[in-house]
Amino acid sequence: MNQQIRLFGAIAVRPAVLPLLSQFETATGITVAAQWALNPAVKRQIEAGEAFDLVITNPNLVLDLTALGKIKPGSQVAFGRIAMGVAAKAGSRPLDIGSVEAFVHALKSARSIAYASDGTSGGYFSGLLELGIADEVKPKLVAISGGQTAPAVGRGEAELGVVPVTSILAAAPEVMLVGQFPAELRSYIDFAIGISADSTDAEAAQQLSKFLTSTAVDDILAAKGVERR
């Protein structure tokens, strides 16, 4: 009988994890059924009883779900972090966002800025605007749902997009990465893996967790925008 496990992951990690799943399936003969949602939705759906074997989401959400009895205690491992970046339509003029001043200027000068209104990155960016530029930037914001922020920039629905780098790289060639947020803003979103307390195949889930956190896949993840600590 074909072994199958269910992976439930954040949309931000999807472009990096998807290519690895076929590798894992080939090496082990275990099929992975994957589904993806924004981080807050991953937590809500698991709380509501969504069945899964392994989850990749923000570390604080893994802890919350462990406390709720949904994730096996002690199964949490760090997966990696993804930098926040700025996206523009491919072929746009180069933009300097290397310093906080240049970054703020770019945001103030943009006609419109797409962001993931329901995601972790959207929450982070909204908090960042409280640096004293909220009044000038908020009227330009275009709320995009369901992990479509970068493609929306490619379609011309907004001049710029603020979204995890993985999503920008995955939206090429229509979209280009202007750059990461300036270093001083320390804008990384962390991700961790947890195994379901009710997994139908905890051993296979553990195998996948080990594979996704192994150094063997570091280079593939790095090319897609996931940094290891």
QUILIN-V622811 format. One record per residue. N is the residue number from 0. RES is the residue in three letters. PSI is psi as a letter, one per 40 degrees, with the letter a starting at -180 (999 if undefined). OMEGA is omega as a letter, one per 20 degrees, with the letter a starting at -180 (* if undefined). NEAR is the number of other C-alpha atoms within 10 Angstrom. Layout:
((N | RES | PSI | OMEGA | NEAR) (N | RES | PSI | OMEGA | NEAR))
This chain:
((0 | MET | h | a | 3) (1 | ASN | h | r | 6) (2 | GLN | h | r | 12) (3 | GLN | h | r | 17) (4 | ILE | i | a | 20) (5 | ARG | h | r | 20) (6 | LEU | h | r | 21) (7 | PHE | h | a | 25) (8 | GLY | i | r | 24) (9 | ALA | i | a | 23) (10 | ILE | d | a | 24) (11 | ALA | d | a | 30) (12 | VAL | e | a | 26) (13 | ARG | d | a | 20) (14 | PRO | d | a | 19) (15 | ALA | d | a | 21) (16 | VAL | d | a | 20) (17 | LEU | d | a | 11) (18 | PRO | d | a | 13) (19 | LEU | d | a | 16) (20 | LEU | d | r | 20) (21 | SER | d | r | 15) (22 | GLN | d | a | 12) (23 | PHE | d | a | 17) (24 | GLU | d | r | 15) (25 | THR | d | a | 10) (26 | ALA | d | a | 9) (27 | THR | d | a | 13) (28 | GLY | e | r | 13) (29 | ILE | h | r | 19) (30 | THR | h | r | 17) (31 | VAL | h | r | 20) (32 | ALA | h | a | 13) (33 | ALA | i | r | 17) (34 | GLN | i | a | 15) (35 | TRP | i | r | 19) (36 | ALA | i | r | 19) (37 | LEU | i | a | 21) (38 | ASN | d | a | 21) (39 | PRO | d | r | 15) (40 | ALA | d | r | 15) (41 | VAL | d | a | 23) (42 | LYS | d | a | 22) (43 | ARG | d | a | 13) (44 | GLN | d | r | 13) (45 | ILE | d | r | 17) (46 | GLU | d | a | 15) (47 | ALA | e | r | 9) (48 | GLY | e | r | 9) (49 | GLU | h | a | 12) (50 | ALA | h | r | 17) (51 | PHE | i | r | 24) (52 | ASP | d | a | 26) (53 | LEU | h | a | 28) (54 | VAL | i | r | 28) (55 | ILE | h | a | 29) (56 | THR | a | a | 28) (57 | ASN | i | a | 24) (58 | PRO | d | a | 19) (59 | ASN | d | r | 12) (60 | LEU | d | r | 19) (61 | VAL | d | r | 26) (62 | LEU | d | r | 18) (63 | ASP | d | a | 14) (64 | LEU | d | r | 21) (65 | THR | d | r | 20) (66 | ALA | d | r | 12) (67 | LEU | e | r | 11) (68 | GLY | e | a | 14) (69 | LYS | d | a | 24) (70 | ILE | h | a | 26) (71 | LYS | h | r | 20) (72 | PRO | h | r | 16) (73 | GLY | e | a | 10) (74 | SER | e | a | 17) (75 | GLN | h | r | 19) (76 | VAL | i | r | 17) (77 | ALA | h | r | 19) (78 | PHE | d | a | 24) (79 | GLY | a | r | 23) (80 | ARG | i | a | 20) (81 | ILE | h | a | 23) (82 | ALA | i | r | 21) (83 | MET | i | a | 26) (84 | GLY | i | r | 24) (85 | VAL | h | a | 26) (86 | ALA | i | r | 32) (87 | ALA | i | r | 28) (88 | LYS | h | a | 26) (89 | ALA | h | r | 16) (90 | GLY | e | r | 10) (91 | SER | i | r | 13) (92 | ARG | i | r | 9) (93 | PRO | i | a | 9) (94 | LEU | h | r | 13) (95 | ASP | h | r | 13) (96 | ILE | f | a | 20) (97 | GLY | d | r | 15) (98 | SER | i | r | 14) (99 | VAL | d | a | 14) (100 | GLU | d | a | 11) (101 | ALA | d | r | 14) (102 | PHE | d | r | 19) (103 | VAL | d | r | 16) (104 | HIS | d | a | 14) (105 | ALA | d | r | 16) (106 | LEU | d | a | 23) (107 | LYS | d | a | 17) (108 | SER | e | a | 12) (109 | ALA | i | r | 14) (110 | ARG | d | a | 14) (111 | SER | i | a | 20) (112 | ILE | h | r | 26) (113 | ALA | i | r | 27) (114 | TYR | i | a | 28) (115 | ALA | g | a | 26) (116 | SER | d | a | 19) (117 | ASP | e | a | 17) (118 | GLY | i | r | 23) (119 | THR | d | a | 20) (120 | SER | d | r | 24) (121 | GLY | d | r | 20) (122 | GLY | d | r | 13) (123 | TYR | d | a | 16) (124 | PHE | d | r | 18) (125 | SER | d | r | 17) (126 | GLY | d | a | 11) (127 | LEU | d | a | 14) (128 | LEU | e | r | 16) (129 | GLU | e | r | 10) (130 | LEU | e | r | 9) (131 | GLY | e | a | 10) (132 | ILE | e | a | 14) (133 | ALA | d | a | 14) (134 | ASP | d | a | 10) (135 | GLU | d | a | 12) (136 | VAL | d | a | 18) (137 | LYS | d | r | 15) (138 | PRO | e | a | 11) (139 | LYS | e | a | 18) (140 | LEU | h | r | 19) (141 | VAL | h | a | 20) (142 | ALA | h | r | 14) (143 | ILE | h | a | 21) (144 | SER | i | r | 15) (145 | GLY | f | r | 14) (146 | GLY | f | a | 22) (147 | GLN | e | a | 16) (148 | THR | d | a | 28) (149 | ALA | d | r | 35) (150 | PRO | d | r | 24) (151 | ALA | d | r | 23) (152 | VAL | d | r | 27) (153 | GLY | d | r | 23) (154 | ARG | e | r | 12) (155 | GLY | e | a | 14) (156 | GLU | e | r | 18) (157 | ALA | i | a | 25) (158 | GLU | d | r | 20) (159 | LEU | i | r | 29) (160 | GLY | i | r | 31) (161 | VAL | h | a | 25) (162 | VAL | i | r | 30) (163 | PRO | i | a | 32) (164 | VAL | d | a | 27) (165 | THR | d | a | 26) (166 | SER | d | r | 29) (167 | ILE | d | r | 32) (168 | LEU | d | a | 21) (169 | ALA | d | a | 19) (170 | ALA | e | r | 23) (171 | ALA | i | j | 15) (172 | PRO | e | a | 12) (173 | GLU | d | a | 19) (174 | VAL | i | r | 26) (175 | MET | i | r | 21) (176 | LEU | h | r | 20) (177 | VAL | d | r | 23) (178 | GLY | i | r | 20) (179 | GLN | i | r | 20) (180 | PHE | i | r | 23) (181 | PRO | i | a | 17) (182 | ALA | d | a | 12) (183 | GLU | d | a | 9) (184 | LEU | e | r | 11) (185 | ARG | f | a | 10) (186 | SER | g | r | 20) (187 | TYR | i | r | 20) (188 | ILE | h | a | 19) (189 | ASP | i | r | 19) (190 | PHE | i | r | 25) (191 | ALA | i | r | 22) (192 | ILE | i | r | 26) (193 | GLY | i | r | 29) (194 | ILE | h | a | 29) (195 | SER | h | r | 26) (196 | ALA | d | a | 18) (197 | ASP | f | a | 14) (198 | SER | h | r | 19) (199 | THR | e | r | 15) (200 | ASP | g | a | 16) (201 | ALA | d | a | 17) (202 | GLU | d | r | 12) (203 | ALA | d | r | 20) (204 | ALA | d | r | 25) (205 | GLN | d | r | 16) (206 | GLN | d | a | 13) (207 | LEU | d | r | 25) (208 | SER | d | a | 23) (209 | LYS | d | r | 14) (210 | PHE | d | a | 16) (211 | LEU | d | a | 21) (212 | THR | e | a | 17) (213 | SER | i | r | 11) (214 | THR | d | a | 12) (215 | ALA | d | a | 10) (216 | VAL | e | a | 13) (217 | ASP | d | a | 15) (218 | ASP | d | r | 13) (219 | ILE | d | r | 15) (220 | LEU | d | a | 22) (221 | ALA | d | a | 15) (222 | ALA | d | a | 12) (223 | LYS | e | r | 21) (224 | GLY | e | r | 25) (225 | VAL | h | r | 27) (226 | GLU | h | r | 17) (227 | ARG | i | r | 16) (228 | ARG | 999 | * | 8))
